[in-house]
Amino acid sequence: MAVTEKDIRNALKTVKDPELGLDLVVLGLVYEIEVGDDDAKITISLTSPFCPVAGQIVDDAKAAIEGVEGVESAEVELTFDPPWTPERINPLIRSSLGL
């Protein structure tokens, strides 16, 4: 069965921003997902370009994607264009956070 964008997004829900305790998907940090035959490439951002655990988040995202059945390799690209803002968080969650 072919890997889908939804499969990748579900895997990324296991990767949390340690400062906020919320996952990359909920925070709106996943900007793009490209799925090939047996590979996936994603573009993510961070809540701050000065995030001290940026490398760990990228490594965790790569490991999560490579853990999806059918994915042989994963590439994670980090971008700050456009810069992340709290408006990228799901409105219901943003409201519960008081943002």
C-alpha positions in Angstrom: 0.0 0.0 0.0 1.3 3.4 -1.0 2.4 5.9 1.7 0.1 8.9 1.9 0.5 12.5 3.1 -1.9 11.6 5.9 0.4 8.7 7.0 3.3 11.2 7.2 1.2 13.8 9.0 0.1 11.2 11.6 3.7 10.2 12.2 4.6 13.8 12.7 1.9 14.1 15.4 4.4 12.1 17.6 7.0 14.8 17.4 6.5 17.4 20.1 7.9 20.9 20.6 9.5 20.5 24.0 8.9 24.0 25.1 5.1 24.0 24.3 4.5 20.3 24.7 2.4 20.2 21.5 3.1 18.3 18.3 4.4 19.8 15.0 1.1 19.3 13.2 -1.1 21.0 15.9 1.4 23.9 16.0 1.2 24.4 12.3 4.9 23.8 11.9 4.5 21.4 9.0 4.7 23.6 5.8 4.9 21.0 3.1 4.8 17.2 2.6 6.0 15.4 -0.6 5.6 11.7 -0.8 7.4 9.6 -3.4 7.3 5.8 -4.0 9.3 4.9 -0.9 10.5 8.3 0.4 9.2 11.5 1.9 10.4 15.0 2.1 8.9 17.5 4.5 9.5 21.2 5.1 9.0 22.3 8.7 9.6 25.4 10.7 10.1 26.1 14.4 8.4 28.5 16.8 11.7 30.4 16.9 14.7 30.5 14.7 16.8 30.5 17.9 15.3 27.2 19.2 18.0 25.5 21.1 16.7 22.0 20.3 16.2 22.5 16.5 18.5 19.7 15.6 16.7 17.3 17.9 13.3 18.2 16.5 14.6 17.7 12.9 16.1 14.3 13.9 12.8 13.3 15.7 10.8 14.3 12.6 13.1 12.3 10.3 12.9 9.2 12.6 9.1 9.5 12.8 8.8 9.5 9.1 11.2 6.7 8.6 9.1 4.7 11.0 6.1 4.8 8.6 5.7 1.4 6.9 6.8 1.8 3.3 9.1 4.7 3.8 12.7 3.9 3.1 14.2 7.4 3.4 13.1 10.8 4.7 14.4 14.3 4.2 13.5 17.1 6.6 14.1 20.7 5.5 14.0 23.5 8.0 12.7 26.9 6.9 11.7 30.2 8.4 10.1 31.5 5.3 7.4 32.4 6.0 8.1 32.9 9.7 5.9 30.8 12.0 3.2 32.7 14.0 0.6 31.4 16.5 -2.1 31.9 13.8 -0.9 28.7 12.2 -2.2 26.7 15.2 -5.6 25.2 14.8 -8.1 27.9 16.0 -9.7 25.6 18.6 -6.4 24.7 20.2 -5.2 28.3 19.9 -8.3 29.4 21.8 -7.7 26.8 24.5 -4.1 28.1 24.9 -5.4 31.7 25.3 -3.7 32.8 22.1 
